[in-house]
Amino acid sequence: MSEKADALAAQFVRIGYVAINVSDLERSRAFYEAVTPMRVVARTQAPMQPFNLLGEAQGSFDGYLLEDGSGGDPCQLHLIEWQQPKPRGHASPTFFHAGWGKIAFSHAGADEVLDRLKANGITPSNPQIQLNMSRSPIPTASSSRSSTTP
């Protein structure tokens, strides 16, 4: 990496927000507030305007900005329901398809999170992996090395 790129990278400290296109803003808000610590902190409404970087000459959306309540400079979710243009196509049936896949939240108790998801009508696609990942200690440099030599 060049010195210029290193200097720029050093200025970034974390992800500020993730924008998520949704088909039903109120249902999405209710879901995230029911199964995560994310809470609405602002309503967003973009009037008709150019969205050239998205390849749209004109567009408008309604949305909610949610934070996790951790204080300081928390990561945010921006739920966006496009009013114009209306969404085209459909979401992929699973996260194994190309493109945006999934969002992972750090949590203290996988069992509680899985129970909360199920109570809200969500069937996790890989609950055993989620349980194993949440219960496994983070490997250290010495414990992650193989005992055999290739």
Secondary structure as UniProt FT lines:
FT   HELIX           3..11
FT   STRAND          17..21
FT   HELIX           25..35
FT   STRAND          39..51
FT   HELIX           52..54
FT   STRAND          56..67
FT   STRAND          76..84
FT   TURN            95..96
FT   HELIX           110..119
FT   TURN            120..121
FT   HELIX           127..135
FT   TURN            141..144
//
